[in-house]
Amino acid sequence: MSIWTLGAAAVAVFWSLEWATRTALRKRRGSDGRTTQALRDRFTAWRNNPAFHRSDIRMNTQGFRRNRNVSLRKPAATRRLFLLGGSTAYGAQGGFTHIDSRWSRIHNHELIDAFLEKQLNAAVAPAGDEVINAAVSGYRMHQQLALIQSRLRRYQPDDVILMDGYNDFIQLYNWARSGHQGDFDVYGNTPGYEDFDSLANPGSMRSLLIFGAAWLRARSSLMNLASSRLSGSVRNPWRSVIPAVQPEFNADVRWGDLNGDERIAATAALEHVSYYAATTRQIHRILGLDGVRPIFLLQPILILAKKPLTKEEQLFVQYEWQQGGPLYFYLFREVYRRFDQEMSEAARDEGFRYLNLVNVFDSTGEQTFSDFAHLTPAGNRIIAGKLFGELCPPGLAV
């Protein structure tokens, strides 16, 4: 068989797989999977891709997760609120679908912003409130600052709601666990900057490889799917393992339960917690120049919740223990405790509103978590109700 015949056969196989992948993805997701969810951005490292859509996700032309576009100039008598955060605020699907697959699709109308907008407009006449989901999966607090400066201020917001915590913790945790080489630099450790520089300043072999990979993903459903699956496997190689129910563990890990290396890592991480509240002070002061009112939310986390856990949520916690172990559980509690302490102090000093949502689900038996931090529609609805009580006119809170 000649090399030309082999080449033609390989091309035929590839295009057969490509056609099959596009067909399957259109049926499952409502799109063929060639459009990436994020674009590289010179200010924030990455941002939402306005062209991305799926059966449950609709983006507007500004890159906000919203069915309608947002005018640059705010209409008269309109109160405009923006919701910022990472994937939890964005409304990402549950990541532990091998344990519970019911939350693999979360639709726009099931998000915090949609529930809150509906409640606010039902309480106030004439209805004119806009709650716009500007969250981006993976964002840390310093990226919210960059997003506000580079894009959001031009839309004349009245209030900006920021729900963060997990991504900032995990950045500290990964740095400390990996040996904490060098100083912790929240900006320098942000993923995506090196790729952006390679594309913005072409000339190296790395630039060619990055551009070639991006070009292939944008044109091939098969390559895009393979890239996503590979990166997911690297991040979480045990994602197909369903945890057994029987192992006992102590979620309330103490300092004495850590080994020597874990104590060193925990100490290193806790020395850098203060950047979080410092960034919120900067955001508050910048928004204050335009008369914009921020509300900072410390997002709820499954392993810190005191709510009655459903069977699935119990399995999620065991799976988290299987993946993270004592250091993860200990450091999460301690970092969040310090986040809360310093945020409370900053709120008193600066005069902004701050809500710790760690216990927001304590009185419900509904399943509110779809994995370690992402939420079910019920969880989104409860948080929207909490925000409604903070935002609606006096006497209308329920």
N, C-alpha and C positions, 0 to 999 in steps of 0.2 A: 504494500500500500504506500503510495507516494506521500510526501509531506504536505502536498496541496490537498490531497484527499482527507488526510488527518485534520488539517486546518479547517476545511469546510465542514467536517463532521463536528469539530469542536464548536464552531460558530453556530451550527444548527442546534446542538444541544443547549448552548447558552441561551439562544433566543427562544427555544421551547420552554426552558425554565423561567426565563424572563416573562414570557406571556402567561405562564401558569401562575407566577407570583403576582402579577398585576391583576389577573382575574380573581384570585383568592382574596387579595387585599381589598379590592373594590367591593366584594361581597361582604367581607367582615367589617371593614372600617368606613366604607363609603368613599374611599379614594385609593389611588394605586400606589401610594407610599413613596412616590418620588420626591415630594416636597418635604424638605426638612422642617422641623418644628422651630428651629432657631436660626438666626443669621448672626454673623460676627458683627460687632459694633465697636467703634473706636473709643467710646466713652465707658461702656459698661461691660465690655468683653463679648457679650452676646445679648440678643434681644429677640422677642417673638417675631416670627415670620408671618406677615399679614396674609400670605398665600396659603398657609397651612390650614387644612380643614380635615375633619373626620366626621363620622356619623354623629358623634357626641360633642365635637368641638367646632365652634364657629368663631373665626377671628374677623374683626373689621379691618378696614384699610389702614387704620392707624397702628395696628398690631396689638389692639386690646381684645381681650376675650369678651366679646359683646356682639349681639346680633345686629346692632345699628351703629352707624358711624357717629363720631363725636365731632361737632363743629369746633373750629379753632376759637371762635368768639362765642362765649356763653350766652344763650338766649336770655332775654329779660325774665325776671321772676323765677329763674331756675337756680336751684341749689345743687352744686356739682361736687360730688365726693368721689375720690379715687381710693381703691383698695390696692395696696402694694404688699408684696411678700414673695415667698418662694413657691414651691409646687403645691403646698397645702392651700394657700390663698388662691393660687391659679385654678385649683380644682383637679389635680392629677388623679388618675385612677389608682386603686390599690395595687401595691407592689407585691403582695403575697398571694397571688392568684392560685398558687398550688395548694394553699390552705383554704381560701375563700375566694371564689371567682365571681361573686355577685357584683363586685364593684369595679369591674374592668372597664366600665363606661360610666362617666359622670357627665351629664349634659349641662349646658349653659344655664338652664332654668333651675338647676339643683344646687347652684353655688351660693356662697355667702352674699355676694353682691346682688344677685337676683332676688333672693329672699328679703334682703334689707330694703332694696328699692321698692319692692311691692308693699312692704309694711309701712314705709315712710309715706308713700303716696296715698295709701289708704287712710292714713291718719291726718293728713294735711290737705286742705282744699284751697285753691285748685292744685291738682297733682302736678308737680314740676321738678321733683328731685331726680337727679341722675346719680346712680352708683356704678362706677366704671371700674372693671377689673383690669388693672394694669400690672398684675403680678406676672413674674417670669420664673419658671422652674429653675431652681438652683441658686437664686440670688441670695447674697448676704446683705447685711445692713449697709455696708459701704457702697454696694451697688445700687441700693435704693437712693442713696444720696446722689450718686452720679445720674441716675434716671430722672430724679426730680429736677436737677440742674439742666440736663441736656434736653429733656422732652416735655415734662409735665407742667412746668410753670406756665408755659405758653397757653395752656388750655383753661386758665383762670379757675383753678379749683377753689372751693370754699373750705373743704376739709380733706385731709389726707389720712387714711387709716393704714397703718403699717403693722402687719402680723409676721413676726420673725422669731428666731430662736434656734430652731433645729440646725439650719445650714451653718450658722455661725458656730454653734457647738461642734458640729462634725468637722469643720475645718480645723478647729483647735485640737480636737481629739485625734484626727489623722496625723497632724503635724507632731503631736507629742508621742503618739504610738510609733511613728516611723523613726524615732531617734532624735527628734527636735534638733536637727543640725542647723546651726546659725540662729539668728534672731527670727522670731515670728513676725512676718510681714503680711498683714491681711491683704494688702493690695498686690504685692509681688507673688503671693501664692494663689491668686485668682486664676483658674484655668482659662485658656483661650487666648491670652495675650501673646504668647509666642507664635501661635498660628496666625494671628492677625498681623503681627509684625512681618512674618514670612511672606504673607500675601501682599501687604502694603509696600514692602521693599524687596521685590523679586530679584533673583540673580543667583541664588544658591540652589543646590540640588534639593534641599529641604523644601524650598518654595515650590519647585516643580512637583515634588511628590504630594505636597499638601493640596496644591491646585488640582492635580490629576485625580486625587481621591475625592475631593469635593465635586469635581465635574462628573465623575462616575456615579456618585451617590445621587446627584441631581437628575440623572438621566436613566438610571437603572433601578427599578424596584428591587431586583434581586440583590444588588450590591448594597443598597441602602438598608434592606432588611438584615443582610448578613453582618453589616457593620454594627447595627443596633444590637443584634443578638450577641455578637462577640464582646462588645463593650459591657453589656449587661452581665455576661458570664464572668468577665474579669472582675467586675465590681462585686459580684455575689455568686461565687462558684457553686454554692450549696442551695441555690434557690429552688431546686426541684425536690429537696428533701423535706418531707413532712415530719415535724418533730414528734417524738413520742410523748405521751401524756405523763408517763410515770416519773421521769427524773425530778428530783427535788432540788430546788435552788433557793438561795436567799437573796431576794431582790433588794433588800435593805443592806447593801454592802457597806461595811465600815472600813476605816483606814487599816485596821489590823488584819483585814481579810486580803489585802493586796500583798503581792510579793515585792521584792526589792526593785525590780525593773518597772513594775506598775506604779510604785510610789514615786519614782523619779519622773516618770511620764506625767503623772497627775500633778506633781508639784510644778513642773514646767508649764503645763497648760493653765493652771490656776493663776500663774503670775501675769498672764496676758488677758484676763477676762475684762479688764476695765475699758478696753477699746470699744466695746459694744455700747455702753452708756454714753461714752464720749461722742460717738458718732450720732447718737440720737439727739444730743445737745446741739450738734452742728446742724442737723436737719431742722430742728425746732427753730433755731435762730434764722436760718435761711428762709424758711417758709414764712416766718414772722415779718420779714421785710415786705411781703405781699399781703399781709393780713390773713394768711392761711392758717387754719387750726389743725395741728396734727393730733392723732390719737395713736399711741403705741400699744400694741398687744403682744404679750409674751405667749406664743402659741402653745396649745395643749400638746402633751406628749403622752403616749400610751403608758410607758413604764412608770410615769410619775402620777398617773391618774388614780384617784381613790374611788371611782365609780364602780358599781357592780358590773363586773366584766361578763360579757357573753362568752359562750363556749369558744367561739372563733377568736375573740380578743384574748382569751387565756392562752390559746395556741400561739397567737402572735407574740405574746410576752415570752413564752418558752422558746420560740424561735429566735427572738432577740437575744436571749441569754445564750443560746447555742452559738450565735454569731459573735457576740461582743464580750460576754463573760464579765468578771468582776470589775475590771477597769472601766468598761463602758457604762455599767450601771452606777458605779460610785461617782465617776466623773460627771455623768449627766446630772445627778442630783446636786452635786456641789457647784457645778458651773451655773445651773439654773438658779440655785439659791443666791449666788452672787449676782447673776444678772438681775434678779428681782430686787435685791437689796440696793444695788447701785442705780437701777432704773427708778425705784421709789424715791431715792435721794434726789436724782436729777429732776423728777417730776415736781418735787417740792421746791427745788431751787429755781427751776425755769418756768414753772407754772403751766406745764402741758399735762394732758390727760394720759394716764397710763393704767392699763388693766392687765393683771396677771390671770390668764385663762387656764392655768394648769388644772384648776378644780371646777371648771365651768360645766363639766358633765357629771358631777358627783351625784346629782339627784335623779338621774335618768337610768333606766335599765335598758334603753335602746342601744343598739350597736352604733357607736359614733366614730369608731376608728376602722379604717379599711386596711391598715397595716401599722407600722411604727408611729406614724405622724399624720398620714393623709386621712381624710375624713369621708364618711358616708354623707348622703344628702341630709340625714337626720342631724349629724354633727354640724353641718353647715347651717342648718335652720336654727339650731340652738344658739350658735355664735351670732347669727344675724339678730336674733331676739335680744341677746345681751347688748349688742351695739344699738339696737333700736331704743333701748332704755336710756342709753347715754346721749343719743342724738335727737330724739324727738322732743317737741315742745313740752314744757312742764305740764303734768296732769294727764298726758296721753300715754305714758309708759304703761305697759302691761306686764 
